[in-house]
Amino acid sequence: MGRVMGTVLYGLLMVATIVGVDLFIFRHHFLARLLVNVGIVLIFGAFYLRFHASIGHH
């Protein structure tokens, strides 16, 4: 259950980061907002694969 909860919290952190960046920085810039959102998802995905997913293998 702890691994699932960690994944859910990680997903919520990613969503909160995306929404925060959208609202506070790129509110009126659609293309920039889209590109930054894709970048954020890729960075979170890379960290997930590097750190969170490898925890189960140790």
C-alpha positions as CSV (number, residue, x, y, z in Angstrom):
1,M,0.0,0.0,0.0
2,G,2.9,2.4,0.7
3,R,4.2,2.2,-2.9
4,V,0.7,3.0,-4.3
5,M,0.4,5.9,-1.9
6,G,3.8,7.2,-3.0
7,T,2.8,7.0,-6.6
8,V,-0.5,8.8,-6.0
9,L,1.3,11.6,-4.0
10,Y,3.9,11.9,-6.7
11,G,1.1,12.3,-9.3
12,L,-0.6,14.9,-7.2
13,L,2.6,16.8,-6.8
14,M,3.1,16.8,-10.6
15,V,-0.5,18.1,-11.2
16,A,0.0,20.8,-8.5
17,T,3.2,21.9,-10.2
18,I,1.7,22.1,-13.6
19,V,-1.4,24.0,-12.4
20,G,0.8,26.4,-10.3
21,V,3.1,27.2,-13.3
22,D,0.0,27.6,-15.6
23,L,-1.8,30.0,-13.3
24,F,1.1,32.1,-12.0
25,I,3.6,32.3,-14.9
26,F,2.1,31.4,-18.3
27,R,-1.6,32.3,-17.9
28,H,-2.0,34.1,-21.3
29,H,0.7,32.3,-23.3
30,F,-0.9,29.1,-24.7
31,L,2.1,27.7,-26.7
32,A,4.6,28.4,-24.0
33,R,2.3,26.9,-21.4
34,L,1.9,23.8,-23.5
35,L,5.6,23.4,-24.0
36,V,6.4,23.9,-20.3
37,N,3.7,21.4,-19.3
38,V,5.2,18.8,-21.6
39,G,8.6,19.5,-20.2
40,I,7.4,19.2,-16.6
41,V,5.7,15.9,-17.3
42,L,9.0,14.6,-19.0
43,I,11.1,15.7,-16.0
44,F,8.7,14.1,-13.5
45,G,8.6,11.0,-15.6
46,A,12.4,10.8,-15.7
47,F,12.6,11.2,-11.9
48,Y,9.9,8.6,-11.4
49,L,11.7,6.1,-13.6
50,R,15.1,6.9,-12.0
51,F,14.2,7.0,-8.3
52,H,10.7,5.8,-7.5
53,A,10.4,2.8,-9.9
54,S,13.9,1.5,-8.9
55,I,12.9,1.4,-5.2
56,G,10.9,-1.8,-5.8
57,H,14.0,-3.6,-7.2
58,H,16.2,-3.2,-4.1
